[in-house]
Amino acid sequence: MNFKNIHIGQMMRETIVESGTEMSRICNIFNCTEEEIQSMLDSESLDTEILLKWSKLLEYDFSGFIAYI
């Protein structure tokens, strides 16, 4: 993995597919629309609080990549 070009949204998208997490569940947890979720997944970076919420939901430590940035 090229740590200089980390696209956190793409990593989350791949993790969602691998985990089989339903979009309706994600929308309920974040209390937002599917369009808003897609916007997050299109983002190269996210606020730390949102990133931690994604980490808990998908049971994956996305914050671990911060050290490589």
C-alpha positions as CSV (number, residue, x, y, z in Angstrom):
1,M,0.0,0.0,0.0
2,N,1.3,3.5,-0.9
3,F,1.0,5.3,2.5
4,K,1.6,8.7,0.9
5,N,-1.7,8.5,-1.1
6,I,-4.1,7.1,1.5
7,H,-7.8,7.7,0.4
8,I,-9.6,6.9,3.7
9,G,-13.1,6.9,2.0
10,Q,-12.0,4.2,-0.5
11,M,-10.5,2.1,2.3
12,M,-13.8,2.4,4.2
13,R,-15.8,1.5,1.0
14,E,-13.7,-1.7,0.6
15,T,-14.1,-2.6,4.3
16,I,-17.9,-2.1,4.0
17,V,-18.0,-4.5,1.0
18,E,-15.8,-7.1,2.8
19,S,-17.9,-6.9,6.0
20,G,-21.2,-7.0,4.2
21,T,-22.5,-4.1,6.3
22,E,-25.8,-2.8,4.9
23,M,-26.1,0.8,3.9
24,S,-29.4,1.1,5.8
25,R,-27.5,0.2,9.0
26,I,-24.8,2.7,8.3
27,C,-27.4,5.4,7.7
28,N,-29.1,4.6,10.9
29,I,-25.9,4.7,13.0
30,F,-24.7,8.0,11.4
31,N,-28.3,9.4,11.3
32,C,-27.9,10.6,7.8
33,T,-28.9,9.9,4.2
34,E,-27.2,7.5,1.8
35,E,-26.1,10.5,-0.2
36,E,-24.3,11.9,2.9
37,I,-22.6,8.5,3.5
38,Q,-21.5,8.4,-0.2
39,S,-20.0,11.8,0.3
40,M,-18.0,10.6,3.2
41,L,-16.8,7.6,1.2
42,D,-15.8,9.9,-1.6
43,S,-13.6,11.9,0.8
44,E,-9.9,11.5,1.0
45,S,-9.9,12.5,4.6
46,L,-12.4,12.8,7.5
47,D,-12.7,14.4,10.9
48,T,-11.2,12.3,13.6
49,E,-14.5,11.9,15.5
50,I,-16.2,10.6,12.3
51,L,-13.2,8.3,11.6
52,L,-13.5,6.8,15.1
53,K,-17.2,6.1,14.5
54,W,-16.5,4.3,11.3
55,S,-13.8,2.3,13.0
56,K,-16.2,1.1,15.7
57,L,-19.0,0.4,13.1
58,L,-16.7,-1.6,10.8
59,E,-14.5,-3.0,13.6
60,Y,-11.4,-1.8,11.8
61,D,-8.8,0.7,13.1
62,F,-8.6,3.3,10.4
63,S,-6.8,5.7,12.7
64,G,-3.8,3.5,12.6
65,F,-2.9,5.0,9.2
66,I,-2.5,8.5,10.7
67,A,1.1,7.7,11.7
68,Y,2.0,7.1,8.0
69,I,0.6,10.5,6.8
